[in-house]
Amino acid sequence: MKTFYAFIFIVLGVPLLYGQPTNGPVYWSATAPDCSSLSESAVPIKNAAGSTVGYSCYVSGTFLWLAAGGGWSTSVRVAAPASAPIGVNYTFYDPSGKNLNLDTMVNGVQSSFASGNVVSFALNADQPSEVELLGATGNSGYTATTTGSVFGIVYCPDALTCINVLPQLIYSALPGQPWSVSVPLSFDGTEWTQWSAVGINGSGQSVALAIYNADLTAATYKISVFDSAGNMIGSAVTPSIPPRPNMGNGTYGQGGTYGVFLSQLIPGLPQGVLKVVVDGGSLNSVVEVLQFNGPSATALQVAYDSSPGVTAKAVFGAPGNRSRLTHGTSASR
């Protein structure tokens, strides 16, 4: 599976290389570096004239949910490791996987304001950056909330630098809500078919899900909820989420994303601790789960799980499963 997804993002990433800045920090190597520890080959970096200036390793993945405007704010932060500069590219998509034009600002600097579906830049070693997603282009005053996903790719002159890069996305609803929530990039190769998380349902407490279709087939997902005794107390099926489209010539685009509060899918859930299982059958996905508790919020740990009939051995023997857990941090009043 890792090889399959690495291939997809190589062919997706190569056209973007022409748009990467090449007149600042040098995030490439003059000769092709050894990227085998990332299960990939180096990709060429080209200048504006289309000439190859060097070669980079890369890491890529998806932030599967963004919310910008309508009282919500989303920012994407990353820093170059101490070892070397990096090149960064963010591409924005709507919930159906189509290109999304957003207004953005970098590091809070008004002169950096831009509109489009791609943001590209390079960072020196140890240099941090924050890209704020303000809202959809043309959304006057950003009164409406725009949602979708962000595909990120980071280029590095060596594999070790890429391994040490960890982009994060920050949700905020200030000043209306006194919290922010951090979620990591879901790296390519971390896709799986069944996921689970543990949340709390109750007065002032709610759980929200975001599901990204990482496969090539449109899919619905069965959501099952279990109580503290291990009894299934409710289930529902999501609407169909668009697949990654075939762009031709062996290339594939971004899949669709679906976000929902658990109570909207399965009304009448009891109060207390709950296990939530997202089952895509045989199709790959990435899942994010958020917990809201009154004036605070957090991103929950989401783990691999198995559907009925799939043994634990089969799950933990799957390719790329060594580090396939996602987690975030929270801040509250």
Stockholm file with secondary structure:
# STOCKHOLM 1.0

chainA/1-333         MKTFYAFIFIVLGVPLLYGQPTNGPVYWSATAPDCSSLSESAVPIKNAAGSTVGYSCYVSGTFLWLAAGGGWSTSVRVAAPASAPIGVNYTFYDPSGKNLNLDTMVNGVQSSFASGNVVSFALNADQPSEVELLGATGNSGYTATTTGSVFGIVYCPDALTCINVLPQLIYSALPGQPWSVSVPLSFDGTEWTQWSAVGINGSGQSVALAIYNADLTAATYKISVFDSAGNMIGSAVTPSIPPRPNMGNGTYGQGGTYGVFLSQLIPGLPQGVLKVVVDGGSLNSVVEVLQFNGPSATALQVAYDSSPGVTAKAVFGAPGNRSRLTHGTSASR
#=GR chainA/1-333 SS CHHHHHHHHHHHHHHHHTTSCCSSSCCSBSSCCCCGGGTSCCEEEECTTSCEEEEEEEEEEEEEEEEEBTTBEEEEEEECCTTCCEEEEEEEECTTSCBCCEEEEETTCGGGCEEESEEEEEECTTCEEEEEEEEETTCGGGCSCEEEEEEEEEEESSHHHHHTCCCEEEEECTTTSSCEEEEECEETTCCBSEEEEEEEEBTTEEEEEEEEECSSSCBCCEEEEECTTSCEEEEEECCCBCCCCEEETTEECCCCEEEEEHHHHSTTCCSEEEEEEEECTTSCEEEEEEEEETTEEEECCBEECCCTTCCHHHHHTSTTGGGCCBCCEEECC
#=GC SS_cons         CHHHHHHHHHHHHHHHHTTSCCSSSCCSBSSCCCCGGGTSCCEEEECTTSCEEEEEEEEEEEEEEEEEBTTBEEEEEEECCTTCCEEEEEEEECTTSCBCCEEEEETTCGGGCEEESEEEEEECTTCEEEEEEEEETTCGGGCSCEEEEEEEEEEESSHHHHHTCCCEEEEECTTTSSCEEEEECEETTCCBSEEEEEEEEBTTEEEEEEEEECSSSCBCCEEEEECTTSCEEEEEECCCBCCCCEEETTEECCCCEEEEEHHHHSTTCCSEEEEEEEECTTSCEEEEEEEEETTEEEECCBEECCCTTCCHHHHHTSTTGGGCCBCCEEECC
//
